[in-house]
């Protein structure tokens, strides 16, 4: 199975980038994890929030294949414990899902087209975090899920 974390824009903070890389390097190779950063929409400052979401949605949809399982990281999504998230990944693997694309949208969220295409929405917290920090938190949770599935002592209940 392939897991892609697809993000709008790049991370300028070197410390966050280094921490993301730290956890990314610890992921098992058979998960085929990839962090994909889509360049920001040009002239975004001149676009309304709705138009910006539509333009970002087009960029996301260009990367997605029909067979992909799409998960939007969205404040209105379902929240999971780390064990529940690990079980979800295990379920995807046992269901022969080939690719899961987890998508972090722009500052205004997602277009209606993205919501229509998504298989589900997931929320990491009711709190708001920067898009850069969400990358770090999510990559760590993917690593944590691997450790839980392997029965290793990284996660404590």
C-alpha positions in Angstrom: 0.0 0.0 0.0 1.1 3.5 -0.7 0.4 6.4 1.7 0.7 9.9 0.3 0.5 13.1 2.4 -0.4 15.8 -0.1 0.0 19.4 1.1 -0.6 22.8 -0.4 2.5 24.8 -0.3 6.0 24.2 1.1 7.3 24.4 4.6 9.8 27.2 5.1 10.6 26.3 8.7 13.8 24.1 8.7 13.1 22.7 12.2 9.7 21.4 11.2 11.2 20.1 8.0 13.9 18.2 9.9 11.4 16.7 12.3 9.1 15.6 9.5 12.1 14.0 7.8 13.1 12.3 11.1 9.7 10.5 11.3 9.5 9.9 7.6 12.9 8.1 7.7 11.6 5.8 10.5 8.5 4.6 8.5 8.6 1.1 7.0 9.6 1.0 3.3 6.6 -1.2 2.5 4.2 1.7 3.3 5.7 3.6 0.4 5.1 6.9 2.2 5.5 10.0 0.2 5.1 13.7 1.2 3.9 15.7 -1.8 4.0 19.5 -1.7 2.0 21.3 -4.3 3.2 24.8 -5.2 0.9 27.6 -3.9 -1.6 28.9 -6.4 -0.1 31.9 -8.3 -1.7 35.3 -7.5 -3.6 33.7 -4.6 -3.7 37.1 -2.8 -5.9 38.4 -5.7 -8.4 35.6 -5.4 -11.5 35.3 -3.2 -11.4 32.4 -0.7 -14.0 30.4 -2.8 -12.0 30.9 -6.0 -8.8 30.0 -4.3 -10.3 26.8 -2.9 -11.4 25.9 -6.4 -8.0 26.5 -7.9 -6.3 24.5 -5.2 -8.9 21.7 -5.7 -8.0 21.5 -9.4 -4.3 21.1 -8.4 -5.2 18.3 -5.9 -7.5 16.6 -8.4 -4.8 16.5 -11.0 -2.7 14.3 -8.7 -5.5 11.9 -7.7 -6.3 8.7 -9.5 -9.8 7.2 -9.7 -8.8 4.3 -7.5 -7.2 6.4 -4.7 -8.8 6.4 -1.3 -9.0 10.1 -0.4 -8.9 11.4 3.2 -9.3 15.2 3.7 -7.8 16.5 6.9 -10.7 18.8 7.9 -11.9 20.4 11.1 -15.3 18.8 10.5 -13.8 15.3 10.1 -13.9 12.4 12.5 -11.4 12.2 15.3 -9.5 9.0 16.0 -7.4 7.8 18.9 -3.9 6.6 17.8 -5.0 3.0 18.2 -8.2 3.6 16.1 -6.0 5.3 13.4 -3.7 2.3 13.4 -6.7 0.0 13.1 -7.9 2.1 10.1 -4.5 1.7 8.4 -4.5 -2.0 9.1 -8.0 -2.2 7.6 -6.9 -0.4 4.5 -4.0 -2.8 4.1 -6.1 -5.9 4.6 -8.8 -4.5 2.2 -6.1 -4.3 -0.5 -6.3 -0.6 -0.8 -3.5 0.4 -3.2 -3.1 4.1 -2.4 -4.4 6.4 0.3 -3.9 10.1 -0.3 -4.3 12.2 2.9 -4.8 15.8 1.9 -3.9 19.0 3.8 -5.7 21.9 2.1 -5.0 25.5 2.0 -5.9 28.2 4.6 -9.6 28.2 3.6 -10.1 24.5 3.4 -11.4 22.5 0.5 -13.6 23.2 -2.6 -17.0 21.5 -3.0 -15.4 19.3 -5.7 -12.8 18.0 -3.2 -15.5 17.2 -0.6 -17.4 15.4 -3.3 -14.4 13.3 -4.3 -13.2 12.5 -0.8 -13.9 9.1 0.8 -13.8 10.5 4.2 -12.8 13.5 6.4 -10.5 13.2 9.4 -9.7 15.7 12.1 -6.5 15.7 14.2 -8.0 18.0 16.8 -10.7 20.6 17.5 -7.9 23.1 17.8 -6.4 24.9 14.8 -2.7 24.3 13.9 -0.5 25.7 11.2 -0.3 23.6 8.0 3.3 23.0 8.6 2.7 21.6 12.1 0.0 19.4 10.8 2.5 17.7 8.5 4.7 16.9 11.5 1.8 15.7 13.6 0.5 13.5 10.9 3.8 11.9 9.9 4.4 11.2 13.6 0.9 9.5 13.9 1.7 7.4 10.8 4.9 6.3 12.5 3.0 5.7 15.8 0.4 3.6 13.9 3.2 1.4 12.5 4.7 0.9 16.0 1.2 0.0 17.4 0.6 -2.5 14.5 4.0 -4.1 15.2 3.3 -4.3 18.9 6.4 -2.2 19.7 6.5 -0.1 23.0 6.5 3.4 21.3 2.8 4.0 22.2 1.6 4.0 25.8 -2.1 3.9 26.7 
